[in-house]
Amino acid sequence: MRRFCSPQAVGLGLLVIAFAAAGAGCGPPVARVEGAVTHQGQPVSNADLMLVQHDNPARQFFGATGEDGEIYVTYQDAQGAPPGRYAIHVTHAVLRDGRPLPPGEEGAVLRDSPQAVGRTYVFEQELDAGVNVLHLKLENAQLEPAAF
């Protein structure tokens, strides 16, 4: 004996599938962050980033730069943060005399030593939903006192 679904059951099933498909990928808008941090034209590698929302300073988002100075900020599996106005704090370590740390393992070891100091630069930036390409030049930012 064959059983057939009623047209109402089929219609309800299709409606559930349509709503599930429409909801896939939904969520809060994301301000995708791309770009790089540089100092005097050179990439700033292994810097720490903290994005502080102006409207709600308790909302902070974190990221870093890669070896090539490329910015990485992640928010809910996306490269970025919620749209809004931010103070972007970029902290990187330099030798006490201001020279950059050497690359690789030597620089990583020196970063946590007394021979290095942290320098934090602050940028004001509006991040819109969609792609935001940032070119953060440390020489154009406000320098804060040493971070570490």
ABEGO torsion letter per residue (X at the ends): XBBBBBAAAAAAAAAAAAAAAAABGBEBBBBBBBEBBBBGGBBBBGBBBBBBBAABAABBBBBBBBAAGBBBBBBGGBBEBBBEBBBBBBBBBBBAAGBBBBBEAAAAAAAABAABBBBBBBBBBBBBBEBBBBBBBAAABBBBBBAX
